[in-house]
Amino acid sequence: MKKILIIEDDAALRENTAELLELSDFEVITAANGRLGIEQAQKNKPDVIVCDIMMPEVDGYGVLEALSLDVSTNQIPFIFLSARTDHKEVRKGMDLGADDYLTKPFEEEELLNAIETRLAKAEVFKSLLNNLPQPSSDEDQLRNLNELKNFFDDHGEELSFKKGDVIYQEGSRSFRIYLITKGVVKTYQIDKSGKELITSLFKEDEFLGFTSILDNVAYEESAEALEDVTLVGVSKSVLKEILDHSNNLSMELLQLLSDNVAHVKTQLLQMAYSSVRKKTAQTILQFASAFNKQAQEDICITRNDLASVAGIATESLIRTLSGFKKDGLIEIEGRSIRIIDINGLEKVE
């Protein structure tokens, strides 16, 4: 019999939900506030936790964060249950590591389906971990990055974001690593004056969200969808288990991360020492590559984003774009930029 923990301060809703789940053959534990919920989770190790957000003593976000930092509870599927329907609130919960988010009032079938789905996925991951090969055997191991990406596609949690949606925010805890299956994502930091600095662009078939594989440390930058984006996410604990069983895959991933660091260093040197014209040209080419655009295809990107990556003032970027247009290197129509002469842009000094 699967064990469900309900953390809810509304006594009537807590009791009704418990009765509903008991009638569906679940063992139910309840807690009337967040502090008691944390204690019950650590003591009883439920199979799924259903938790309200607005509660006394410790709110739902605090419960999730506390349990996520405890190795004995951080893999328990966690479902938020709240009257809040604001998109930002939903995203905040998912950023903290929640597995699902149901809004009140909810249908009986909706809750049961959410719980059954989380239980099924937990069983799949448990089975995958139990069946991972030992280090002494090469058979059926994930041997390279392509096989790791296939694992993400087959077993990862799929998430969708609209253009402009924030995927995760600087300072929030990182619990998952993502693979982008569609779209382009920018990562950025905000300086003390409120100015945005884009640190990287990530495109389809690239990993996103690496901070530390070992710890659920806070993100040092934010990530935002530059167009409609689809990601698949795998928890860090699952990824660590996979890497523990494949030295070759670990080395390939280390090389990938090293290449990313080298790319960032190159970008910083370009921002520091290149001319405004060269910074602008290289940034246009970088966005073209990220969006997989060829010559004569429109790149729809804000001037602020272009200036942020190039590391120059927006006014300077606009003047340089006008110069490129006069030189026949690009065409401009509204926010869209069309590369006319790729070789010419590559040779700009």
N, C-alpha and C positions, 0 to 999 in steps of 0.2 A: 504494500500500500504506500503510495507516494505521499510525502509530507509537505504541506503548504503552510507557510507563515503569512498571516494577514496582519499588517500594521496599520491601524486605522483608529482615529480618536472618536469618530462618530459611533456610539455604542450600537445604535439600531442597524446601521449599515454593516458594521463589523459582524454582528450576530447573524444578520440575514445572509451575508456573503459566506460566512462559516457554514451555515446550514445548507446553503446551496452546494458547496463543495463537498460536504460530508455525504449528501444524498448522491453525489457523483463518485462515491467510494474513495475520497481522499481523506487522509488523516490531517486534521486542521489544528494549528496552534495560533493563538491570537495575542496581540499586544496593543495596549491602549495609547501608546505614544512612542516616539522615536527611540528614546533611551531604553525602554523596555524591549522594543523591537530588536535593537542591537544585541542585548543580552540574550534574548530568546534565539536569535540566529546563531550566535556563537556557542550556545549551549546545546541546541537541538539539531543543528546542521540540516535545515529543511531542503527539499528538492527544488522548490520555487518560493520566491518571496514576492508578495503583492503588497505594495506600500503606498499610502497616501503621501502627499507632499506637505500640505499645510497642517502641522501638528505642534503641540506644545513640547517644550524641553529640547527636542532635536527634530528638525524638519526632515522631510524625505530625502533631500539632497545630502544632508548630514549623515543620514543612515547609510545611504549608498556609498558615500566616500569612506566612512568608517569601515564598512564591510569590505570594500575594495582594497583597503590597505592591510587587511588581515588575510594571510595566506590560507587560512582554514575556511574562509567564507567568500573569497573573491571570485570563485568560479560558479557560485550559485546564481541561476537565472533570476533576474530582478525586473519586475514589472511595476511601473508607476501607475497609480490610480488617482486621478485628480479631476476637479471641476475646471481647472485651467486649460483652455484650449488654444492659447496664444502660441503661434509657431515658435517664437523665441524660447518659450518655456519648454516646449517639446524638445527642441534642439539642445537646450541646456541639460535636460535629463539624459539624452542620448550621448552627449559629450562626456558626461560623468561616467558613462559605462552601462547605462540601463539597456535592457534587451527589448523592452516594449513599453508602450505608453497608451493607456486606456483612459478615456474621459468619462466622467459621470454626467448623467446617468448612463449606465452601460447595460447592454442586453446580456441575459444569462449565457446565450450561445457565444457571444463575443468573448466573455471572460474565459469560458471553458476552452474555446479554440486557442486563445492566447497561451493558456497554461499548457495545453497538450502540445502546441507547437514548440514551446520552450523545452519541455521535457523530452520531446523527440530529438531536438537538435542537441541537447545535452548528452543524450544516449549515443548519438552519432559521433560526437567528438570524443566521448569516453571510449567508444569502440575503436576509433581511429588511433587514439593514443595507446591503447592496449595492444594494438596490432602493429605499431611501428616496429621496424626491425631493430635488433640489437646492433651495437657498433661493430661486432665481429662479422656481420653478414652484410654483403652488398646488395643482396637480392631484394627487390621491391622498395629500396630506399628512394627518397626524393634526392636525385643525384645532382640536379642543376637548377638554375633559376627558372627555366621554362617549365620544369615539372612543378616547382614551387608555385608558379603562377597558375598552373592547371589546378593545383590543390586549392588555391584561393577561389578560383572560378567555381569549383565543384562543391566546396564546403564552407565558403565564407558567407557572412551576413551581408545581403545586398541592401544598399542605401542609395536613395536618389535625392538630388538637390537641383533646384532651379537656379538659373543664372542670377548671381548676386547673393545667393545663400551662403552663410558662414558655416563651414563644415566643422571646424573646431576653433576655439579662441585661445589666445595667449593666456597662460596661467591656469587653464583647465587641465585636469589629469589625463594622461594618455594611457589607454587600456588596450587599444587595438592598433594594428598596422593595416593599411589599406592598399588595395591595388585598384588603379583607375581603369575601368572597362569602357568608359565613354566620357569624352569631354576634356576640358583643360582647367587646371586649378592653379591659383597663385597663392604663395605664402608670403606673409608680410609682417613687419613690425611697425609700431607707432612710436615715434620719438617723443621727447618731453614737450616739444612744441606742438604736437598733434599731427605732424607730417608723417605720411605713410611711405615706408620704404619696402618695395617688393624684393624679397630675398631669393625667390626661385619660381620657376614655372614648371608644372608637372603635366604631362599629357597621357593619353591612353597607353596602357601597358606599362606604366611606371608605378613604383611603390610610393606611398605617401604616409607621413606620420611617424617616421623614425625619430625617437628621442633616445630612449634606452630600452633595449630588449629585456633587460633584467628587472627594471623597476618601473612602476607606474608614476613616473615623474611628470612634472607640469610641462606643457608645451611652451617653448620659448618664442613662438610665433603663431600667428593666426593663419587659417586657410579659407579661401573663398572661391566659389565656382565662377569662372569667367564665362561659362556657357552651361547649358544643362549637363549635369554630371551624374554618372553612375559609378559607385564604388562597391567593392566587396571587402569586408573586413574580417580579420582573424585575430583572436585575442593573443596577447603577447606570450601567455603561458603555453599556448598550443604551438606557437612559432618557436619558442625556446626549446620545447620538447623535440620538435622536428630537427632543429639545428644540432641538438645534442647527439643525434643519431647519424649525422652526415657531415663529416669533415670537409668534403669537397664542396657541398652546398654552402657551408659556413664561409669557406674561403671565397667563393664567388660573390656572396653577399657582401663580404668585407671589401672586396675589390670594387663592387658597385658603389658602396658608401664612400670609399676613398676617391673614386672618380667624381662623385658629387661634390666632395670637399674641394677637389682640385678645380672644378668648374666654378665654384663660388669664389675661390681665390682669384681666378682669371677675371671674373666679373668685377671684383673689387679693384684689381689693378687697372682694368679698363676705365672704371669710374674715376680712379684717382689720376691717371696720367694721359688718357686719350683725349683727343680734341672733341669738341661738342659734335662736330660732323660725324666723326667715327663712332662715338657713343650712340648717336641716333641711328646710324646705318646698321650697326651691329644689333641694336635693340629691335629694329624692324625685322631683321632676318631671324632673330631669336623667336619673336612672336609668330612669324610665318612658319617656322619649324614646329613650334608647339601646336599650332592650329592645323598643321599639315597642309599648308597652302602653297601652291605653286605660282609661278609668274602669271599675271593677268587675273588672279583670283583675289577677291576682296578680303581684307583683314579688318574686321570690325572690332576696334579697341579704343578705349578712352585715351585722350591725350594725357590725362593724369597718370594712367597706368604706364604709358610709354615713358613719360618723364621720370617716374619712380624707378623703373628698371634701369634707365640710362643714367640716373643720378644727376639730372640737370633740372633747372627750373622749367616749368611748363611753358613760359613765354619764350625761352631759348629754344625749346623743342619745336614750337610752332613756327618760329622764324626759320629754323633749319629745314623743316618739312617743306616750307614754301620754296626754299632754295633747291631742294631735291626735285621738286616739281618742275621748276624752271629748267633744271639740268636734264629733264627727261628720265629721271631714275624711277619716279613714282607718279601715280595719279591720286588725287584726293577728291572724294565725294562725300560730304558730310563727315561722319565718323569713320568712314571706310577708307582704307589705304590699299592701293593696288600696286604691286611691284611691277615695273616695266623692264628694268635692267638689273637682274640679280648680280651679274658680274661687276657692273658699275658700282653697286652698293658694297660689294665685298672689297673693292679696291679703294673705297673712300678712306682718306687719311685725315 
